[in-house]
Amino acid sequence: MRIRTKQKGFSLIELLIVVAIILIIAAIAIPNLLRAKMAANEASAVGSLRTINTAAVAYSATYDVGFPANLANLGPGSPAVCATADLIDSVLAAGTKSGYKFTYTALGVTTTAAGCTGDSQFVTNAVPVSLGSTGQRSFCSTESGVIRFDPTGAAAPVTEGTCIALAPLQ
């Protein structure tokens, strides 16, 4: 005589349905997550450009030689001197942050005072490290402080005129 016991658990069909539902939800959520990450990287790039602009103005006011000659002049140093003014963090001073590569190009007349060099103009750029993955747009700014963008994400301009020709960020 056999005793029948009821088995408890899910059938194979029920498990497959649950797995299929999870895969459908993942297929919808992952592209949205990637777009959100790109948007966050772009917001960080804009914030970093603003930080660089503010640091360049502070450098100019502190050392009275105009704007710094390069991005490294704004980086950390102890004590803070014109070569390492300690106005931005080491990550941003290195030139790559949050999926964007930052460049700083000094333009204009070079002035020197007390071993410091400075320029009358500059252009800062932020370009995605991997276009379409870390960011979709590139950004630039000049000493005016206005952030401008290129929706194609192309290499950012290195002259003030080409930066000013781009649309301002609203």
PyMOL commands that place a pseudoatom at each C-alpha (Angstrom):
pseudoatom trace, name=CA, resn=MET, resi=1, chain=A, elem=C, hetatm=0, pos=[0.000, 0.000, 0.000]
pseudoatom trace, name=CA, resn=ARG, resi=2, chain=A, elem=C, hetatm=0, pos=[1.328, 3.372, -1.057]
pseudoatom trace, name=CA, resn=ILE, resi=3, chain=A, elem=C, hetatm=0, pos=[0.747, 6.527, 0.856]
pseudoatom trace, name=CA, resn=ARG, resi=4, chain=A, elem=C, hetatm=0, pos=[0.362, 9.568, -1.303]
pseudoatom trace, name=CA, resn=THR, resi=5, chain=A, elem=C, hetatm=0, pos=[1.699, 12.841, 0.002]
pseudoatom trace, name=CA, resn=LYS, resi=6, chain=A, elem=C, hetatm=0, pos=[1.116, 16.184, -1.572]
pseudoatom trace, name=CA, resn=GLN, resi=7, chain=A, elem=C, hetatm=0, pos=[4.298, 17.802, -2.760]
pseudoatom trace, name=CA, resn=LYS, resi=8, chain=A, elem=C, hetatm=0, pos=[4.651, 21.464, -1.980]
pseudoatom trace, name=CA, resn=GLY, resi=9, chain=A, elem=C, hetatm=0, pos=[6.384, 23.957, -4.279]
pseudoatom trace, name=CA, resn=PHE, resi=10, chain=A, elem=C, hetatm=0, pos=[6.163, 25.550, -7.671]
pseudoatom trace, name=CA, resn=SER, resi=11, chain=A, elem=C, hetatm=0, pos=[5.808, 23.753, -10.960]
pseudoatom trace, name=CA, resn=LEU, resi=12, chain=A, elem=C, hetatm=0, pos=[8.302, 24.264, -13.764]
pseudoatom trace, name=CA, resn=ILE, resi=13, chain=A, elem=C, hetatm=0, pos=[5.784, 26.318, -15.750]
pseudoatom trace, name=CA, resn=GLU, resi=14, chain=A, elem=C, hetatm=0, pos=[5.202, 28.674, -12.829]
pseudoatom trace, name=CA, resn=LEU, resi=15, chain=A, elem=C, hetatm=0, pos=[8.952, 29.202, -12.383]
pseudoatom trace, name=CA, resn=LEU, resi=16, chain=A, elem=C, hetatm=0, pos=[9.404, 29.907, -16.107]
pseudoatom trace, name=CA, resn=ILE, resi=17, chain=A, elem=C, hetatm=0, pos=[6.626, 32.487, -16.031]
pseudoatom trace, name=CA, resn=VAL, resi=18, chain=A, elem=C, hetatm=0, pos=[8.242, 34.268, -13.073]
pseudoatom trace, name=CA, resn=VAL, resi=19, chain=A, elem=C, hetatm=0, pos=[11.653, 34.269, -14.811]
pseudoatom trace, name=CA, resn=ALA, resi=20, chain=A, elem=C, hetatm=0, pos=[10.072, 35.641, -18.001]
pseudoatom trace, name=CA, resn=ILE, resi=21, chain=A, elem=C, hetatm=0, pos=[8.400, 38.463, -16.068]
pseudoatom trace, name=CA, resn=ILE, resi=22, chain=A, elem=C, hetatm=0, pos=[11.702, 39.363, -14.384]
pseudoatom trace, name=CA, resn=LEU, resi=23, chain=A, elem=C, hetatm=0, pos=[13.483, 39.436, -17.761]
pseudoatom trace, name=CA, resn=ILE, resi=24, chain=A, elem=C, hetatm=0, pos=[10.810, 41.724, -19.240]
pseudoatom trace, name=CA, resn=ILE, resi=25, chain=A, elem=C, hetatm=0, pos=[11.123, 44.136, -16.315]
pseudoatom trace, name=CA, resn=ALA, resi=26, chain=A, elem=C, hetatm=0, pos=[14.947, 44.104, -16.630]
pseudoatom trace, name=CA, resn=ALA, resi=27, chain=A, elem=C, hetatm=0, pos=[14.728, 44.780, -20.376]
pseudoatom trace, name=CA, resn=ILE, resi=28, chain=A, elem=C, hetatm=0, pos=[12.652, 47.871, -19.642]
pseudoatom trace, name=CA, resn=ALA, resi=29, chain=A, elem=C, hetatm=0, pos=[14.675, 49.104, -16.649]
pseudoatom trace, name=CA, resn=ILE, resi=30, chain=A, elem=C, hetatm=0, pos=[18.284, 48.732, -17.873]
pseudoatom trace, name=CA, resn=PRO, resi=31, chain=A, elem=C, hetatm=0, pos=[18.120, 51.279, -20.752]
pseudoatom trace, name=CA, resn=ASN, resi=32, chain=A, elem=C, hetatm=0, pos=[16.461, 53.783, -18.411]
pseudoatom trace, name=CA, resn=LEU, resi=33, chain=A, elem=C, hetatm=0, pos=[19.227, 53.203, -15.870]
pseudoatom trace, name=CA, resn=LEU, resi=34, chain=A, elem=C, hetatm=0, pos=[21.906, 53.836, -18.502]
pseudoatom trace, name=CA, resn=ARG, resi=35, chain=A, elem=C, hetatm=0, pos=[20.194, 57.055, -19.629]
pseudoatom trace, name=CA, resn=ALA, resi=36, chain=A, elem=C, hetatm=0, pos=[19.968, 58.190, -16.002]
pseudoatom trace, name=CA, resn=LYS, resi=37, chain=A, elem=C, hetatm=0, pos=[23.688, 57.503, -15.527]
pseudoatom trace, name=CA, resn=MET, resi=38, chain=A, elem=C, hetatm=0, pos=[24.559, 59.547, -18.630]
pseudoatom trace, name=CA, resn=ALA, resi=39, chain=A, elem=C, hetatm=0, pos=[22.369, 62.395, -17.387]
pseudoatom trace, name=CA, resn=ALA, resi=40, chain=A, elem=C, hetatm=0, pos=[24.138, 62.269, -14.018]
pseudoatom trace, name=CA, resn=ASN, resi=41, chain=A, elem=C, hetatm=0, pos=[27.554, 62.325, -15.727]
pseudoatom trace, name=CA, resn=GLU, resi=42, chain=A, elem=C, hetatm=0, pos=[26.496, 65.347, -17.808]
pseudoatom trace, name=CA, resn=ALA, resi=43, chain=A, elem=C, hetatm=0, pos=[25.255, 67.169, -14.710]
pseudoatom trace, name=CA, resn=SER, resi=44, chain=A, elem=C, hetatm=0, pos=[28.553, 66.402, -12.981]
pseudoatom trace, name=CA, resn=ALA, resi=45, chain=A, elem=C, hetatm=0, pos=[30.492, 67.706, -15.998]
pseudoatom trace, name=CA, resn=VAL, resi=46, chain=A, elem=C, hetatm=0, pos=[28.551, 70.991, -15.953]
pseudoatom trace, name=CA, resn=GLY, resi=47, chain=A, elem=C, hetatm=0, pos=[29.144, 71.319, -12.208]
pseudoatom trace, name=CA, resn=SER, resi=48, chain=A, elem=C, hetatm=0, pos=[32.845, 70.619, -12.681]
pseudoatom trace, name=CA, resn=LEU, resi=49, chain=A, elem=C, hetatm=0, pos=[33.110, 73.300, -15.387]
pseudoatom trace, name=CA, resn=ARG, resi=50, chain=A, elem=C, hetatm=0, pos=[31.482, 75.761, -13.005]
pseudoatom trace, name=CA, resn=THR, resi=51, chain=A, elem=C, hetatm=0, pos=[33.977, 74.736, -10.326]
pseudoatom trace, name=CA, resn=ILE, resi=52, chain=A, elem=C, hetatm=0, pos=[36.885, 75.299, -12.725]
pseudoatom trace, name=CA, resn=ASN, resi=53, chain=A, elem=C, hetatm=0, pos=[35.522, 78.726, -13.710]
pseudoatom trace, name=CA, resn=THR, resi=54, chain=A, elem=C, hetatm=0, pos=[35.099, 79.763, -10.073]
pseudoatom trace, name=CA, resn=ALA, resi=55, chain=A, elem=C, hetatm=0, pos=[38.573, 78.479, -9.224]
pseudoatom trace, name=CA, resn=ALA, resi=56, chain=A, elem=C, hetatm=0, pos=[40.108, 80.394, -12.159]
pseudoatom trace, name=CA, resn=VAL, resi=57, chain=A, elem=C, hetatm=0, pos=[38.477, 83.634, -10.970]
pseudoatom trace, name=CA, resn=ALA, resi=58, chain=A, elem=C, hetatm=0, pos=[39.685, 82.982, -7.412]
pseudoatom trace, name=CA, resn=TYR, resi=59, chain=A, elem=C, hetatm=0, pos=[43.194, 82.289, -8.775]
pseudoatom trace, name=CA, resn=SER, resi=60, chain=A, elem=C, hetatm=0, pos=[43.131, 85.571, -10.685]
pseudoatom trace, name=CA, resn=ALA, resi=61, chain=A, elem=C, hetatm=0, pos=[42.014, 87.500, -7.604]
pseudoatom trace, name=CA, resn=THR, resi=62, chain=A, elem=C, hetatm=0, pos=[44.510, 85.783, -5.293]
pseudoatom trace, name=CA, resn=TYR, resi=63, chain=A, elem=C, hetatm=0, pos=[47.680, 85.941, -7.404]
pseudoatom trace, name=CA, resn=ASP, resi=64, chain=A, elem=C, hetatm=0, pos=[46.869, 89.065, -9.462]
pseudoatom trace, name=CA, resn=VAL, resi=65, chain=A, elem=C, hetatm=0, pos=[48.302, 87.612, -12.695]
pseudoatom trace, name=CA, resn=GLY, resi=66, chain=A, elem=C, hetatm=0, pos=[45.164, 86.795, -14.637]
pseudoatom trace, name=CA, resn=PHE, resi=67, chain=A, elem=C, hetatm=0, pos=[43.842, 83.294, -15.100]
pseudoatom trace, name=CA, resn=PRO, resi=68, chain=A, elem=C, hetatm=0, pos=[46.003, 80.207, -14.537]
pseudoatom trace, name=CA, resn=ALA, resi=69, chain=A, elem=C, hetatm=0, pos=[48.143, 78.840, -17.356]
pseudoatom trace, name=CA, resn=ASN, resi=70, chain=A, elem=C, hetatm=0, pos=[46.798, 75.291, -16.998]
pseudoatom trace, name=CA, resn=LEU, resi=71, chain=A, elem=C, hetatm=0, pos=[44.415, 73.070, -15.045]
pseudoatom trace, name=CA, resn=ALA, resi=72, chain=A, elem=C, hetatm=0, pos=[47.191, 71.727, -12.804]
pseudoatom trace, name=CA, resn=ASN, resi=73, chain=A, elem=C, hetatm=0, pos=[47.766, 75.252, -11.419]
pseudoatom trace, name=CA, resn=LEU, resi=74, chain=A, elem=C, hetatm=0, pos=[44.343, 75.012, -9.786]
pseudoatom trace, name=CA, resn=GLY, resi=75, chain=A, elem=C, hetatm=0, pos=[45.076, 71.609, -8.225]
pseudoatom trace, name=CA, resn=PRO, resi=76, chain=A, elem=C, hetatm=0, pos=[45.978, 70.714, -4.670]
pseudoatom trace, name=CA, resn=GLY, resi=77, chain=A, elem=C, hetatm=0, pos=[49.143, 71.858, -3.043]
pseudoatom trace, name=CA, resn=SER, resi=78, chain=A, elem=C, hetatm=0, pos=[50.419, 72.541, 0.440]
pseudoatom trace, name=CA, resn=PRO, resi=79, chain=A, elem=C, hetatm=0, pos=[51.070, 75.357, 0.965]
pseudoatom trace, name=CA, resn=ALA, resi=80, chain=A, elem=C, hetatm=0, pos=[48.890, 76.854, -1.742]
pseudoatom trace, name=CA, resn=VAL, resi=81, chain=A, elem=C, hetatm=0, pos=[51.041, 78.740, -4.231]
pseudoatom trace, name=CA, resn=CYS, resi=82, chain=A, elem=C, hetatm=0, pos=[50.384, 79.860, -7.797]
pseudoatom trace, name=CA, resn=ALA, resi=83, chain=A, elem=C, hetatm=0, pos=[51.759, 76.595, -9.246]
pseudoatom trace, name=CA, resn=THR, resi=84, chain=A, elem=C, hetatm=0, pos=[49.360, 74.551, -7.096]
pseudoatom trace, name=CA, resn=ALA, resi=85, chain=A, elem=C, hetatm=0, pos=[46.689, 76.889, -5.804]
pseudoatom trace, name=CA, resn=ASP, resi=86, chain=A, elem=C, hetatm=0, pos=[44.633, 74.190, -4.019]
pseudoatom trace, name=CA, resn=LEU, resi=87, chain=A, elem=C, hetatm=0, pos=[41.356, 75.448, -5.505]
pseudoatom trace, name=CA, resn=ILE, resi=88, chain=A, elem=C, hetatm=0, pos=[40.072, 72.168, -7.026]
pseudoatom trace, name=CA, resn=ASP, resi=89, chain=A, elem=C, hetatm=0, pos=[40.426, 68.530, -6.008]
pseudoatom trace, name=CA, resn=SER, resi=90, chain=A, elem=C, hetatm=0, pos=[43.093, 66.197, -7.387]
pseudoatom trace, name=CA, resn=VAL, resi=91, chain=A, elem=C, hetatm=0, pos=[40.584, 64.175, -9.455]
pseudoatom trace, name=CA, resn=LEU, resi=92, chain=A, elem=C, hetatm=0, pos=[39.393, 67.216, -11.399]
pseudoatom trace, name=CA, resn=ALA, resi=93, chain=A, elem=C, hetatm=0, pos=[42.936, 68.595, -11.662]
pseudoatom trace, name=CA, resn=ALA, resi=94, chain=A, elem=C, hetatm=0, pos=[43.982, 65.294, -13.288]
pseudoatom trace, name=CA, resn=GLY, resi=95, chain=A, elem=C, hetatm=0, pos=[41.462, 65.966, -16.056]
pseudoatom trace, name=CA, resn=THR, resi=96, chain=A, elem=C, hetatm=0, pos=[39.034, 63.020, -15.908]
pseudoatom trace, name=CA, resn=LYS, resi=97, chain=A, elem=C, hetatm=0, pos=[35.961, 62.833, -13.706]
pseudoatom trace, name=CA, resn=SER, resi=98, chain=A, elem=C, hetatm=0, pos=[32.556, 61.098, -13.911]
pseudoatom trace, name=CA, resn=GLY, resi=99, chain=A, elem=C, hetatm=0, pos=[33.009, 59.828, -17.460]
pseudoatom trace, name=CA, resn=TYR, resi=100, chain=A, elem=C, hetatm=0, pos=[34.225, 63.162, -18.864]
pseudoatom trace, name=CA, resn=LYS, resi=101, chain=A, elem=C, hetatm=0, pos=[37.660, 64.406, -19.880]
pseudoatom trace, name=CA, resn=PHE, resi=102, chain=A, elem=C, hetatm=0, pos=[38.384, 68.018, -18.949]
pseudoatom trace, name=CA, resn=THR, resi=103, chain=A, elem=C, hetatm=0, pos=[40.818, 70.324, -20.696]
pseudoatom trace, name=CA, resn=TYR, resi=104, chain=A, elem=C, hetatm=0, pos=[41.821, 73.874, -19.884]
pseudoatom trace, name=CA, resn=THR, resi=105, chain=A, elem=C, hetatm=0, pos=[43.416, 76.041, -22.540]
pseudoatom trace, name=CA, resn=ALA, resi=106, chain=A, elem=C, hetatm=0, pos=[44.945, 79.392, -21.611]
pseudoatom trace, name=CA, resn=LEU, resi=107, chain=A, elem=C, hetatm=0, pos=[44.537, 82.106, -24.242]
pseudoatom trace, name=CA, resn=GLY, resi=108, chain=A, elem=C, hetatm=0, pos=[45.604, 85.698, -24.503]
pseudoatom trace, name=CA, resn=VAL, resi=109, chain=A, elem=C, hetatm=0, pos=[48.485, 87.662, -23.101]
pseudoatom trace, name=CA, resn=THR, resi=110, chain=A, elem=C, hetatm=0, pos=[50.713, 85.949, -20.551]
pseudoatom trace, name=CA, resn=THR, resi=111, chain=A, elem=C, hetatm=0, pos=[51.603, 88.011, -17.502]
pseudoatom trace, name=CA, resn=THR, resi=112, chain=A, elem=C, hetatm=0, pos=[54.025, 87.140, -14.743]
pseudoatom trace, name=CA, resn=ALA, resi=113, chain=A, elem=C, hetatm=0, pos=[54.378, 88.317, -11.184]
pseudoatom trace, name=CA, resn=ALA, resi=114, chain=A, elem=C, hetatm=0, pos=[56.300, 86.792, -8.305]
pseudoatom trace, name=CA, resn=GLY, resi=115, chain=A, elem=C, hetatm=0, pos=[56.999, 83.597, -10.260]
pseudoatom trace, name=CA, resn=CYS, resi=116, chain=A, elem=C, hetatm=0, pos=[53.375, 83.156, -11.347]
pseudoatom trace, name=CA, resn=THR, resi=117, chain=A, elem=C, hetatm=0, pos=[52.132, 83.148, -14.904]
pseudoatom trace, name=CA, resn=GLY, resi=118, chain=A, elem=C, hetatm=0, pos=[48.617, 83.969, -15.973]
pseudoatom trace, name=CA, resn=ASP, resi=119, chain=A, elem=C, hetatm=0, pos=[46.556, 84.658, -19.053]
pseudoatom trace, name=CA, resn=SER, resi=120, chain=A, elem=C, hetatm=0, pos=[43.789, 87.070, -19.924]
pseudoatom trace, name=CA, resn=GLN, resi=121, chain=A, elem=C, hetatm=0, pos=[41.445, 84.416, -21.366]
pseudoatom trace, name=CA, resn=PHE, resi=122, chain=A, elem=C, hetatm=0, pos=[40.768, 80.700, -21.153]
pseudoatom trace, name=CA, resn=VAL, resi=123, chain=A, elem=C, hetatm=0, pos=[38.529, 77.965, -22.552]
pseudoatom trace, name=CA, resn=THR, resi=124, chain=A, elem=C, hetatm=0, pos=[37.544, 74.890, -20.538]
pseudoatom trace, name=CA, resn=ASN, resi=125, chain=A, elem=C, hetatm=0, pos=[36.109, 71.780, -22.164]
pseudoatom trace, name=CA, resn=ALA, resi=126, chain=A, elem=C, hetatm=0, pos=[34.347, 68.635, -21.015]
pseudoatom trace, name=CA, resn=VAL, resi=127, chain=A, elem=C, hetatm=0, pos=[34.087, 65.798, -23.540]
pseudoatom trace, name=CA, resn=PRO, resi=128, chain=A, elem=C, hetatm=0, pos=[32.590, 62.344, -22.853]
pseudoatom trace, name=CA, resn=VAL, resi=129, chain=A, elem=C, hetatm=0, pos=[35.238, 59.655, -22.432]
pseudoatom trace, name=CA, resn=SER, resi=130, chain=A, elem=C, hetatm=0, pos=[32.973, 57.260, -24.338]
pseudoatom trace, name=CA, resn=LEU, resi=131, chain=A, elem=C, hetatm=0, pos=[30.376, 59.034, -26.478]
pseudoatom trace, name=CA, resn=GLY, resi=132, chain=A, elem=C, hetatm=0, pos=[26.939, 57.467, -26.035]
pseudoatom trace, name=CA, resn=SER, resi=133, chain=A, elem=C, hetatm=0, pos=[28.025, 55.559, -22.946]
pseudoatom trace, name=CA, resn=THR, resi=134, chain=A, elem=C, hetatm=0, pos=[29.383, 58.056, -20.417]
pseudoatom trace, name=CA, resn=GLY, resi=135, chain=A, elem=C, hetatm=0, pos=[27.739, 61.102, -21.969]
pseudoatom trace, name=CA, resn=GLN, resi=136, chain=A, elem=C, hetatm=0, pos=[25.970, 62.384, -25.065]
pseudoatom trace, name=CA, resn=ARG, resi=137, chain=A, elem=C, hetatm=0, pos=[26.941, 66.082, -25.120]
pseudoatom trace, name=CA, resn=SER, resi=138, chain=A, elem=C, hetatm=0, pos=[30.215, 67.972, -24.811]
pseudoatom trace, name=CA, resn=PHE, resi=139, chain=A, elem=C, hetatm=0, pos=[30.489, 71.259, -22.923]
pseudoatom trace, name=CA, resn=CYS, resi=140, chain=A, elem=C, hetatm=0, pos=[32.733, 74.317, -22.954]
pseudoatom trace, name=CA, resn=SER, resi=141, chain=A, elem=C, hetatm=0, pos=[33.067, 77.593, -21.112]
pseudoatom trace, name=CA, resn=THR, resi=142, chain=A, elem=C, hetatm=0, pos=[35.185, 80.719, -21.247]
pseudoatom trace, name=CA, resn=GLU, resi=143, chain=A, elem=C, hetatm=0, pos=[36.133, 83.312, -18.648]
pseudoatom trace, name=CA, resn=SER, resi=144, chain=A, elem=C, hetatm=0, pos=[32.597, 84.713, -19.026]
pseudoatom trace, name=CA, resn=GLY, resi=145, chain=A, elem=C, hetatm=0, pos=[31.347, 81.716, -17.016]
pseudoatom trace, name=CA, resn=VAL, resi=146, chain=A, elem=C, hetatm=0, pos=[28.612, 80.791, -19.515]
pseudoatom trace, name=CA, resn=ILE, resi=147, chain=A, elem=C, hetatm=0, pos=[28.442, 77.020, -20.038]
pseudoatom trace, name=CA, resn=ARG, resi=148, chain=A, elem=C, hetatm=0, pos=[27.788, 76.062, -23.676]
pseudoatom trace, name=CA, resn=PHE, resi=149, chain=A, elem=C, hetatm=0, pos=[27.142, 72.648, -25.207]
pseudoatom trace, name=CA, resn=ASP, resi=150, chain=A, elem=C, hetatm=0, pos=[27.474, 70.677, -28.412]
pseudoatom trace, name=CA, resn=PRO, resi=151, chain=A, elem=C, hetatm=0, pos=[24.611, 68.153, -28.720]
pseudoatom trace, name=CA, resn=THR, resi=152, chain=A, elem=C, hetatm=0, pos=[26.691, 65.869, -30.959]
pseudoatom trace, name=CA, resn=GLY, resi=153, chain=A, elem=C, hetatm=0, pos=[29.304, 65.341, -28.230]
pseudoatom trace, name=CA, resn=ALA, resi=154, chain=A, elem=C, hetatm=0, pos=[32.075, 66.171, -30.681]
pseudoatom trace, name=CA, resn=ALA, resi=155, chain=A, elem=C, hetatm=0, pos=[35.478, 67.271, -29.493]
pseudoatom trace, name=CA, resn=ALA, resi=156, chain=A, elem=C, hetatm=0, pos=[35.063, 70.567, -27.702]
pseudoatom trace, name=CA, resn=PRO, resi=157, chain=A, elem=C, hetatm=0, pos=[36.487, 73.786, -29.113]
pseudoatom trace, name=CA, resn=VAL, resi=158, chain=A, elem=C, hetatm=0, pos=[39.863, 75.147, -28.099]
pseudoatom trace, name=CA, resn=THR, resi=159, chain=A, elem=C, hetatm=0, pos=[39.229, 78.760, -29.040]
pseudoatom trace, name=CA, resn=GLU, resi=160, chain=A, elem=C, hetatm=0, pos=[36.979, 81.285, -27.410]
pseudoatom trace, name=CA, resn=GLY, resi=161, chain=A, elem=C, hetatm=0, pos=[35.184, 82.045, -30.693]
pseudoatom trace, name=CA, resn=THR, resi=162, chain=A, elem=C, hetatm=0, pos=[34.244, 78.439, -31.399]
pseudoatom trace, name=CA, resn=CYS, resi=163, chain=A, elem=C, hetatm=0, pos=[33.002, 77.973, -27.847]
pseudoatom trace, name=CA, resn=ILE, resi=164, chain=A, elem=C, hetatm=0, pos=[30.901, 81.136, -27.958]
pseudoatom trace, name=CA, resn=ALA, resi=165, chain=A, elem=C, hetatm=0, pos=[29.352, 79.932, -31.242]
pseudoatom trace, name=CA, resn=LEU, resi=166, chain=A, elem=C, hetatm=0, pos=[27.738, 76.981, -29.407]
pseudoatom trace, name=CA, resn=ALA, resi=167, chain=A, elem=C, hetatm=0, pos=[24.329, 77.149, -27.738]
pseudoatom trace, name=CA, resn=PRO, resi=168, chain=A, elem=C, hetatm=0, pos=[24.326, 78.232, -24.085]
pseudoatom trace, name=CA, resn=LEU, resi=169, chain=A, elem=C, hetatm=0, pos=[23.121, 75.731, -21.509]
pseudoatom trace, name=CA, resn=GLN, resi=170, chain=A, elem=C, hetatm=0, pos=[19.751, 76.768, -20.144]
for i in range(1, 170): cmd.bond("trace and resi %d" % i, "trace and resi %d" % (i + 1))
show_as sticks, trace
zoom trace
